Amino acid sequence: METITNLIRKNILSLTPYSSARDEYKSNQGIFLDANENPYGNLNRYPDPYQWRLKQLLSSQQKVGIQNILIGNGSDEIIDLVQRVFGEPGQDQIIICPPTYGMYEVYANINNLAIISIPLTENFQLNTEAILAQNAKILYLCSPNNPTGNALENLEYIIENFKGIVFLDEAYIDFSEQPSLVSKIQQYPNLIVSQTFSKARGLAAARIGIAYANETIISVLQKVKPPYNISQLNQEAAVKALADETQFQNTVKVLKSEREKLKNALQQLDFVTRVYPSDANFLLVDMENATAIYEQLIEQQIITRNRSSVVPNTIRITIGTPQENQQLLYALQLVTI
Ligand SMILES: Cc1ncc(COP(=O)(O)O)c(C=O)c1O
């Protein structure tokens, strides 16, 4: 673990974190006159800063220790926290592999970290050699990748050989045939796997992201995160979502089957040149005049994402309900190119 500690910024290593009133007295029994809360009301108490209940459930579900889990205000917060823990502003660099999720770059700009861009190959896979030839603090990998939808290959080889932290974003893993690498966090001390309740769990409004990593990394992320980053209501919503495994499995099954149906239907359209294979809950679709079609869909109040600026002539379509997908197909029959 020595080397991981060496990657952490010195000021963060020596940081004394804020000690909240709830750090000092952990039971919920007693008269609470310690946190300047209002004694009246329903949501008058600060939430659990460690999100114990949620972590207990995730720990037994994922078969990792509670000390290997951090809960973020969405995985976006985790992307940022990792940069603030490991990236020295104005000095360190991160690697991104575009086209990919935009927030790695936005946070790097906010945190004043230089960006090394190593584009995916033509078939949207990693350029392994070019990545391993670089010296950077954090490597962001997204699998299945947004916006291309495919799962990345060769991940373990890269994790094993990369000298810095590998941040593996598994936001869409529940829709994928590729196994999660959460089970590998003890084997690879430089690996952080992030997941989210925003996609397959259907809780985007609740802002629940999860980081899985070894104890050294999690404890330092825990020191840096705002103490009450997850509201009581959102912790409860996440716990409730985990209790209904059947509902979760059913939703994923429906969305995956809708993805295949929509893919087949899109492929029948004359102006669609290619529907990329997807391991996620969206499809990247290559079409003639993508921007014009995107705009005509908006006129019919169907909102997709124009990705032509990152992959020429493409729109990204999220899988909706069967009825929404039908409406999309109907609207696409009305467009003129
Ligand atoms: C790859 C990827 N990572 C992370 C996120 C952000 O997720 P969260 O809602 O957990 O912040 C998204 C959202 O679209 C995403 O596509």
The ligand as an SDF file (V2000), in Angstrom:
LIG
                    3D

 16 16  0  0  0  0  0  0  0  0999 V2000
  -20.3920    7.2080  -17.5360 C   0  0  0  0  0  0  0  0  0  0  0  0
  -21.1050    8.0280  -16.5300 C   0  0  0  0  0  0  0  0  0  0  0  0
  -20.5700    8.1850  -15.3180 N   0  0  0  0  0  0  0  0  0  0  0  0
  -21.1740    8.9200  -14.3780 C   0  0  0  0  0  0  0  0  0  0  0  0
  -22.3710    9.5580  -14.6360 C   0  0  0  0  0  0  0  0  0  0  0  0
  -22.9680   10.4150  -13.5550 C   0  0  0  0  0  0  0  0  0  0  0  0
  -23.7130    9.6370  -12.7350 O   0  0  0  0  0  0  0  0  0  0  0  0
  -24.3330   10.1650  -11.3580 P   0  0  0  0  0  0  0  0  0  0  0  0
  -25.7600   10.4300  -11.6240 O   0  0  0  0  0  0  0  0  0  0  0  0
  -24.1080    9.0060  -10.4300 O   0  0  0  0  0  0  0  0  0  0  0  0
  -23.5670   11.3800  -10.9340 O   0  0  0  0  0  0  0  0  0  0  0  0
  -22.9660    9.4330  -15.8830 C   0  0  0  0  0  0  0  0  0  0  0  0
  -24.2330   10.1150  -16.1700 C   0  0  0  0  0  0  0  0  0  0  0  0
  -24.7550   10.1510  -17.2470 O   0  0  0  0  0  0  0  0  0  0  0  0
  -22.3170    8.6540  -16.8700 C   0  0  0  0  0  0  0  0  0  0  0  0
  -22.8220    8.5130  -18.0920 O   0  0  0  0  0  0  0  0  0  0  0  0
  1  2  1  0
  2  3  1  0
  2 15  2  0
  3  4  2  0
  4  5  1  0
  5  6  1  0
  5 12  2  0
  6  7  1  0
  7  8  1  0
  8  9  2  0
  8 10  1  0
  8 11  1  0
 12 13  1  0
 12 15  1  0
 13 14  2  0
 15 16  1  0
M  END
$$$$
